[in-house]
Amino acid sequence: MVGKVTPNHMASASIIAAILGQDKYKTPNDCLRSCINASNGIAPPDYVQSKQAAFGDRIEGFLAQAACETIGGSKLKLDYDEPFFHKLLALACSLDATCFADTVVEHNPEKGIYVFTPSKKITLRGTGIIECKNTSVKPGDGPAPYRGPLQLQAQMMCTSLKWGVVATLYGGFDLRLYFYDNAPSVQTIIANRVRDFDRRITEQDFYAPESSDDANTIWPEPLEFDAKPLADFDEDIDDICEEIADAKRVKKAMDAKIDACQNLLKIALGDHVAGVGKRYHLEWPMTNGREEKTVVYAGKNPERSKSVRIKLIKEASQNAA
């Protein structure tokens, strides 16, 4: 396993699911912000790899070897240290592994083999891609789009290879192999989105924000921060502020109702750690204690607040007086 080899200033196969809006952990604007920053020479924040990700890196060779052996493959190649670039699109990819095969693979879930073609069969001729994944989520009938399938299609676009397999290890023991061939309809969608994404990098044209956090990604700090200029709004902004105030009042009432109901349940349980009703099982257990310790928080750069502070102008005027 080598480190990241694809450029930071352009679309890559590893973020293609997010660019298509199919990644539950990352939005298209997250990807766009990273690429725009890289294009402007802004270094990305230091990446702290999780233990699971580090373990996944260490076992990539094992997963690739297992996939290769399952299909009777040969010429297994690991540690690609150079990226592949699409001939026409601003799209790059890196590879975990490849192997040569000359066989037909059939869908066989009992053996951990899943073939995603209409016939549930796939002909493997020549070199194909092995993309390795390690996850603690429970397996289903196939991986989520952001766990390899879309990445694999982008990799095939960049390398001109005709087949690939996502070798996914679930829970440290359940290895499943998901086979795909070229999907022209999917690759057309990828190509169109990559063209648009490249334009957005050049023009710094962000997508409409999907959430409040996404808005922070688009506008990480205001222009002329030190001058603190005031924006002038119409009445529709006042309506939004009142909706937030109403929602906070409702939330406060609901939180109070939840607390009152919790109190009734605790009265009913009393000294009992658990109880059972007609439809619900209740538990009121002890938590795990821990020794007192001093926590040191790492420093961080200033960043824009996660929420907009709202204050009635009338109240502000009274305070000023």
C-alpha positions in Angstrom: 0.0 0.0 0.0 1.4 3.4 -1.0 0.0 6.8 0.1 -2.3 9.0 -1.9 -0.9 9.4 -5.4 -3.7 11.3 -7.2 -3.6 15.1 -7.4 -5.7 17.1 -4.9 -6.8 19.7 -7.4 -9.0 17.5 -9.6 -11.6 14.8 -9.5 -10.4 11.4 -8.6 -12.1 7.9 -8.5 -11.9 7.8 -4.7 -14.3 10.9 -4.4 -16.4 10.2 -7.4 -19.3 8.8 -5.3 -19.3 12.1 -3.3 -19.2 14.2 -6.4 -22.3 12.3 -7.6 -24.0 12.9 -4.3 -23.9 9.3 -3.3 -21.6 9.4 -0.3 -23.2 9.6 3.2 -20.0 11.0 4.7 -19.1 13.7 2.2 -21.0 16.2 0.1 -20.1 17.4 -3.4 -19.2 20.8 -1.9 -16.7 19.1 0.5 -14.9 17.7 -2.6 -15.2 21.0 -4.5 -13.8 23.0 -1.6 -10.8 20.6 -1.3 -10.1 20.9 -5.0 -10.5 24.7 -5.1 -8.2 25.0 -2.1 -5.6 22.8 -3.7 -5.8 24.8 -6.9 -5.1 27.9 -4.9 -2.1 26.4 -3.1 -3.9 25.9 0.2 -2.6 22.8 1.9 -5.3 20.4 3.2 -5.6 19.9 7.0 -3.5 17.1 8.5 -5.1 13.8 8.1 -5.3 11.5 11.1 -5.9 7.9 9.9 -8.2 5.8 12.0 -7.1 2.4 13.3 -9.6 0.7 11.0 -8.3 2.5 8.0 -4.7 1.7 8.9 -5.6 -1.9 9.4 -7.3 -1.9 6.0 -4.1 -0.6 4.4 -2.1 -3.4 6.0 -4.4 -6.2 4.8 -4.9 -4.9 1.2 -2.3 -7.4 -0.1 -4.1 -10.3 1.7 -7.5 -9.2 0.2 -6.1 -8.8 -3.3 -4.4 -12.2 -3.0 -7.6 -13.9 -1.9 -9.6 -12.3 -4.7 -6.9 -13.4 -7.3 -6.8 -16.9 -6.0 -10.6 -17.2 -6.0 -10.8 -16.6 -9.7 -7.7 -18.6 -10.6 -5.9 -15.4 -11.6 -2.3 -14.7 -12.0 0.2 -11.8 -12.4 -1.0 -10.1 -9.3 0.4 -6.6 -9.0 0.3 -4.5 -5.9 1.7 -1.1 -4.8 0.9 1.1 -7.8 2.8 4.3 -7.0 1.7 6.4 -10.0 -1.8 7.6 -10.8 -3.8 6.9 -14.0 -5.4 9.8 -15.9 -8.4 9.8 -18.2 -7.5 10.6 -21.7 -10.2 13.3 -22.1 -11.6 14.1 -18.7 -10.0 15.9 -15.6 -10.2 12.6 -13.7 -7.5 10.5 -12.1 -7.4 7.3 -10.1 -5.1 5.1 -8.1 -5.2 1.3 -7.9 -4.9 -1.1 -5.0 -4.1 -4.1 -7.2 -4.7 -5.8 -10.5 -4.5 -9.4 -11.7 -4.8 -11.3 -15.0 -7.7 -13.7 -15.4 -9.3 -15.9 -18.2 -12.4 -17.4 -16.8 -16.2 -17.0 -16.3 -17.4 -16.1 -12.8 -21.0 -16.9 -11.8 -23.1 -15.3 -9.0 -22.7 -17.5 -5.9 -23.5 -15.8 -2.6 -22.9 -18.9 -0.6 -19.2 -18.6 -1.6 -19.2 -14.9 -1.1 -19.2 -14.2 -4.9 -21.6 -11.5 -6.2 -21.8 -10.7 -9.9 -23.6 -7.5 -10.9 -24.5 -8.1 -14.5 -27.9 -8.8 -16.0 -27.0 -12.5 -16.5 -25.4 -12.9 -13.1 -22.3 -14.1 -15.0 -19.2 -12.2 -16.0 -16.4 -13.1 -18.4 -13.0 -12.1 -17.2 -10.5 -11.7 -20.0 -7.2 -10.0 -19.4 -6.2 -7.7 -16.6 -8.8 -6.4 -14.2 -8.9 -4.1 -11.1 -9.0 -5.3 -7.5 -10.3 -2.6 -5.2 -9.9 -3.5 -1.5 -12.2 -2.4 1.3 -12.4 -3.1 5.0 -15.5 -2.2 7.0 -17.2 -2.9 10.3 -20.7 -2.5 8.8 -23.0 -5.5 8.3 -22.9 -7.0 4.8 -25.9 -6.8 2.5 -26.6 -8.0 -1.0 -24.1 -5.5 -2.3 -21.9 -2.6 -1.2 -23.2 0.9 -1.0 -22.3 3.1 -4.0 -19.7 4.9 -2.0 -18.0 1.6 -0.9 -16.4 0.8 -4.2 -18.8 0.4 -7.1 -18.7 4.0 -8.4 -15.0 4.2 -7.7 -14.4 1.0 -9.7 -16.3 2.4 -12.7 -14.1 5.6 -12.6 -11.0 3.4 -12.3 -12.0 1.4 -15.4 -12.6 4.7 -17.2 -9.1 5.9 -16.4 -7.3 2.6 -17.1 -9.4 1.3 -20.1 -9.7 -2.0 -18.2 -12.9 -4.0 -18.8 -13.6 -5.7 -15.4 -13.1 -5.2 -11.7 -13.9 -6.6 -8.3 -14.5 -4.9 -5.0 -13.0 -7.2 -2.4 -14.7 -6.2 0.9 -13.8 -7.6 4.3 -16.7 -7.3 6.7 -16.1 -7.5 10.5 -12.6 -8.9 10.1 -13.7 -12.3 8.8 -16.4 -12.2 6.1 -14.8 -11.6 2.7 -17.1 -10.9 -0.2 -16.2 -10.3 -3.8 -18.4 -8.0 -5.9 -17.7 -8.3 -9.7 -18.5 -5.6 -12.2 -17.9 -4.9 -15.9 -18.0 -1.6 -17.7 -21.4 0.1 -17.2 -21.7 2.6 -20.1 -24.8 4.3 -18.6 -23.0 4.9 -15.2 -19.8 6.0 -16.9 -21.7 8.5 -19.0 -23.2 10.0 -15.8 -19.7 10.1 -14.2 -18.2 11.8 -17.3 -20.9 14.5 -17.4 -20.5 15.2 -13.7 -16.7 15.3 -13.9 -17.0 17.9 -16.7 -19.3 20.0 -14.6 -17.1 19.5 -11.5 -14.0 20.7 -13.4 -15.8 23.8 -14.5 -16.9 24.5 -11.0 -13.3 24.3 -9.8 -12.2 26.8 -12.4 -15.1 29.2 -11.7 -15.3 28.5 -8.0 -19.0 27.8 -8.5 -20.3 25.7 -5.6 -23.4 23.6 -5.5 -26.5 24.7 -3.6 -25.8 23.8 0.1 -27.4 20.6 1.3 -27.3 21.6 5.0 -26.1 24.2 7.4 -22.7 22.5 7.7 -22.5 22.5 3.9 -23.0 26.2 3.9 -19.9 26.5 6.2 -18.0 24.6 3.6 -18.9 27.1 0.9 -18.4 30.2 3.0 -15.7 29.2 5.5 -15.1 32.9 6.4 -16.7 36.2 5.4 -15.1 38.6 3.0 -13.5 41.6 4.7 -13.6 39.8 8.0 -11.9 42.6 10.0 -14.3 45.3 8.6 -17.4 43.3 9.6 -19.7 44.9 6.9 -23.5 44.6 7.5 -25.7 42.8 4.9 -29.1 44.3 4.2 -32.0 41.8 4.0 -35.7 41.8 3.1 -38.5 40.7 5.3 -38.2 37.0 4.2 -35.0 36.8 6.4 -37.1 38.0 9.4 -39.6 35.2 8.6 -36.8 32.6 8.7 -35.5 33.9 12.0 -39.0 33.7 13.5 -39.3 30.1 12.2 -36.1 29.2 14.0 -37.4 30.9 17.2 -40.6 28.9 16.9 -38.8 25.6 16.3 -36.6 26.3 19.4 -39.7 26.8 21.5 -41.2 23.6 20.3 -37.9 21.7 20.9 -37.8 23.1 24.4 -41.3 21.9 25.1 -40.6 18.5 23.6 -37.4 18.1 25.6 -39.4 19.0 28.8 -42.0 16.4 27.8 -39.3 13.7 27.2 -37.8 14.5 30.6 -41.2 14.3 32.4 -41.9 10.9 30.7 -38.4 9.7 31.7 -39.2 10.6 35.3 -42.4 8.6 35.2 -40.5 5.5 33.9 -37.9 5.9 36.6 -40.6 6.1 39.2 -42.1 2.9 37.8 -38.8 1.0 37.8 -37.6 2.3 41.2 -35.0 -0.2 42.4 -35.4 -2.6 39.4 -32.8 -2.5 36.7 -35.3 -3.7 34.1 -39.0 -4.2 33.5 -41.4 -5.3 30.9 -44.8 -4.0 29.7 -47.2 -5.2 27.1 -45.2 -3.8 24.2 -41.9 -2.5 25.6 -39.0 -3.7 27.5 -37.3 -1.2 29.8 -33.8 -1.0 31.2 -32.3 1.5 33.7 -28.7 0.2 34.0 -25.5 1.6 35.5 -23.0 3.3 33.2 -19.3 2.4 33.2 -17.3 4.6 35.6 -14.0 6.1 34.8 -11.1 7.7 36.7 -10.7 11.4 36.7 -8.2 12.6 34.1 -6.9 15.8 32.6 -7.9 16.2 29.0 -5.6 18.2 26.7 -7.4 19.6 23.6 -5.4 20.1 20.4 -5.2 23.6 19.1 -7.0 24.6 16.0 -7.3 27.5 13.6 -10.3 30.0 13.8 -13.3 28.9 11.9 -16.7 30.2 11.1 -19.4 29.5 13.7 -21.6 26.5 13.0 -24.8 28.5 13.5 -26.0 32.1 12.8 -26.7 34.1 16.0 -30.1 35.8 16.0 -31.1 38.8 18.1 -34.1 41.0 17.9 -33.1 44.5 16.8 -35.4 46.0 19.5 -33.6 44.1 22.2 -30.2 45.1 20.8 -31.3 48.8 20.9 -32.4 48.5 24.5 -29.1 46.9 25.5 -27.2 49.7 23.8 -29.2 52.4 25.6 
